[in-house]
Amino acid sequence: MRSDVARLRCGKTIPLLGMGTYCPQKDRESTISAVHQAIKIGYRHFDTAKIYGSEEALGTALGQAISYGTVQREDIFVTSKLWSSDHHDPISALTQTLKTMGLEYLDNYLVHWPIKLKPGVSEPVPKEEEFEKDVGIEETWQGMERCLEMGLCRSIGVSNFSSKKIYDLLDFASVSPSVNQVEMHPLWRQSKLRKVCEANNIHVSGYSPLGGPGNRWGSMAVIEHPVIKSIGLKHNATPAQVALRWGMSKGASVIVKSFNGERMRENKRALDIKLDDQDLSFIDQLEEWKIMRGDFLVNQTTSPYKSIKQLWDDEI
């Protein structure tokens, strides 16, 4: 098998380097342009979500590229996610996503967060009265499995699930998740979760593999860390390339968001870097801290999670 892909339990391969398309400004034209650039550079894995506001733009760009003959649909791996207010009806949510994107199927459909919001909530930060007290993941997952049976997607998975939540899901799932997409980078290495996922043949996909620089909640701490910089100097690589290569060296795919053509090329060159045991050992010794904590899903009244520790089951 090629070194730039991993095989999922469903049999499909997932490219290890993916392009994230979250765009706070919901800038349709710049997203379309960036996706066209990415395809020409060689990206074949694209990540979106209903809440990102980029499904339509990504679908438009992919449709154009396919119609131009630039790429074939079967060579593209597309992920989107079930927003928390759609847990009551994943089939309708995915059907709408496919209509929005102009696609017949997704390669990967994920439960975005282990939380259920009231129908119609369309903002990423819910108000206190918009939470459902019962998470109801078992019913949600039954809907996800039905999406798979109907051919609306080729694989199903989760996002932001702790080790305990993975085990809880496996207790009742008829179809085990193929993917768990979580924050993962050299300063948040997910060692325990990666072992749990590996033992259960669940592929880990890392979002914010550079720490989310440029996002309002992100940090420059990863790419500015002196150890990451020194490893980069050793390999004639950028800190970003080191961080991305680290994630891929752990068997994870990494979802990096940049609409800048030169940075997209730079990030793709991470596939050519080889980190040695000393590099990996140095990174394993770095102090860890989680950047995307999910505080917006925690409250003392309506949320099922009264603390960050409850949300992540003490993995934070």
N, C-alpha and C positions, 0 to 999 in steps of 0.2 A: 504493500500500500504506500502511496505517496507520503512523504514526510510532512507535507503542509496541510494534511487533513486528518480527522479522527473518524472512526466508525461508530455510529450510534447503535443502540440495541435493536432498533427497527431495521437496520441494514443500510440506511443511508449514510453517506459521508458528509461531514461538516467541515468546511475550511477553517483552519485554525486562526486565520486573520479575518475579522469581520469589520464592517463599517457601520457605526452607529449613526442614526439620522435624527436624533432628537434636536429640535430647533426651537428655542424659546420664542423667537419672533414669528414662528410658523411661516417662514419666508419660502414660499413655494418655488419661486424661480431659482433661487440660489441652491435649494435642495436638489431640484432636477438637474441643474448644471453640475453640481458636485457628484451626483450619482453617475452621470455620463462620464465624467473625468475618471472616477474610480473604476468603472468598468474597463475603460481604455488602459488604465494602469495595471489592471489584472485582478481587481477585487471581485470575488464571486459570492460573498456572504454579506447579507444586508439585514440590519436589525431595526425594527420600528415597534410601535405600540400605539394603540388607540389614543392614549393620553398624551403621546408625543406631538400629535397634530401633523405628522409627516407621512401617514399612510398613503394619502392621495398623491402627493408629490413623488414619493418613492415608486408607487405603482405606475405613475405616468412615465417616469424615466425608464423603468424596466420595460414597460410595454413598447416604448419608442425604440429602445436598444434591440429588443427582440425583433420588432418589425423591420428595422434597418439591416438585420442579419449580423449585428455586432456580436451577439451572444445568443445562445439557445436557452430556452426556459429551463431545461433539465440540468444545465450547468450552473444555475443560480440557486443559492440557498437563502430562503427568505423566512425570517422570524417576525411574528407579531405577538401581541399579548392581550389577554383578557383583562379588561379593566375591572376594578373591584365593584363597581355598581352594576356589572353585567353577570355576576356570579349566578343569578337566578335563571339565566338562559344563555349558556355559552354557544349553543347552536345558532341562535339569532344573532349574537354578537359577532361570531366568526363569519356568518353569511354576509353581514353588513360590511365587515372588514374586507372580504373578498370583492364585494361590489365596489367599495371605495377604491380598492387597489387595482381593479380590473384583472384579477387573477382567478384561475379556476381552483387553485389550492395553495395552501402555505406548506412550506417544508417543515415548519416547526411552530407550534402554538403553545404559549406558556401562560399559566396563571400568574399574573403580574405580582401580586402580594397575597399573603395568607390572611386576608381581611375581606369582609363583605360590607359593602356600602349599600344604601338604599338606591333603588332604581332611579336613573336620571342624573345622578351626581357626575358632573363632567369636569370638575376642577381637581387638580392633583392634590391639593391640600383640603381635605374635607372639613366641614363645620361639625361641631359637636353633635348636632341633631341628625347628622347624615349617616351615622354608623349603625350597623346592625349588630346587636349584641352576640348573636350566634354566628360564628365564623362559617359553619356549614360546608367545610371543605369536601366532605364525603359526597354530598349532593352535587357540588360544583364539579368534582372530578368525574362523576357519572356522566355529566354533560360533556366534559372534555373527551371522554372515551367514546361517546356517541358521535362527536365531531370526527374522530378518527375512523369509526365504522362507516360513516357516510362519505368518506373520501374528501372531506373539506380540508384536511391536513394530512401530512405524511408521518408526523410524530407529534407527541404531546409532552409537555413538561411543566416545570414550575420555575419561579423566580423568587429570590429572597426567602427561601425556606431554610431553616436551621436543620441541624442533624436530627433533633427530636421530631420536627415536623415532617422530615423525610420518612423516619421510621413510622410515625403515625399514619402517613399516607400509604405506605407499603402494607400496612395491616389490613386495609380494606380495598386497595386498588386491584381491579381485574387486569389492567394494563399498567405496568410500572412506568414512571416518568423516564423519558430518554435524556432529559437535560435539566439541570438546575443552574439558572443564571444568577450569579451573585457578584457583589463587589469583591474584587480580587486584584491585588497588586503587591509589590514587595513590602509595603508597610501594613498590609492586611492579607495574610497569606492563606487563611482558611485551611490550616493543616488538618484539623479534626474533621471538618466537613468534607474535604477532599478524600480522606480515607473512607468515610462512610459512603460517599458516592461511588468511589472505585469498587468497594466491596459489593455494591448493589448494581454495578454496570450502568451508572448514571453519569453522563458526561457533564463536567463542570465548564460553564461558559462565564468568563470574567468580564463584568462591565466596569467602567472607570479604571482600566488597567494602568492608566497614568495618574490616577488620583482625581480625575475630573477637573483638570485646570480649564478655566474659561466658563465653567458652570457657576451659578450663584452659590451653590453649596460646595463646590469643589475646592481643591487645594493644589498648590505647587510643590508640596512637601516631597512627593515621590521624585519628580524630575530634578528637584534642586538638592536632593540628599547627597552629601559628600561621598558616601560609599557608592551610590549608583553612578555618580559622576566619575569616580576613580576607575570603576569597572569599565565604563565607557571609554575612558582614555586608553586603558589597557588594550581594548579591542578596536580602537579607532572607530568607535560608535557613539551615537548620541545617548543621553540618559533615557530618552523615550524608547529607543531601540533596545536598550538593556532591559527596561521594565517589561516591554512586550515579549522579548525573547524569554525572560524568566517565566512568565505565565505559560507560554507555549511549551517550555521545557518540562512543566509539570503536567503536561497532557491536556491542558485547558485551551479552549479557543478564547480569543481576546477581542472584545468589541471596542474599537477606538473611534472616536468621533472627531473628524477634521474635515472641513470643506476646502482646505487649502491644498492645491495640487502638489506642491513641493513637499509638504508634510505627509501627504498620502504616500508619495513615493518613498520618503524617508522611513515611514512606518512599515511599508512593505519590505524594505531591506532588512528589517529585523529577522525575517525568515532565514537570512543567510548567516546570522551571527551564531557562534557556538560558545556558550558559557561553560567554564570548566568547574570542577568540584570546589575549588577554592572560592570562585565567584559565588556559587550557590551557598556555600558555608557562611560567607560574609553576610549575604542577604538574610539567611536564616537567623542570624543573631540580631537583626535590627529590631528596635522597639516597635510594637504594633499599635495602631489605632485605627478605628473605623471612621470613615469620613461620612458616608451616607448612613446615618443612624436610624432614620425613619421616625423621628420624634413626632411628626405630624400625624402618626397613626396611634399615638398614645394619649389617653386622657383618663381621668379618675371616675368618669360617670358613664359614658356610653360605649367606649371602646372595650373590646374583650381583653385588651392589653393595658394594664394599669401602670406599667413601667417598661423602659427599654429592655431590661433584663427578661421580662416576660415575652416581649416580641421576639427576642433572639434566643430565648431559653438558656440564658446565662453564657452565651457564646460571645459576649461583648464585654 
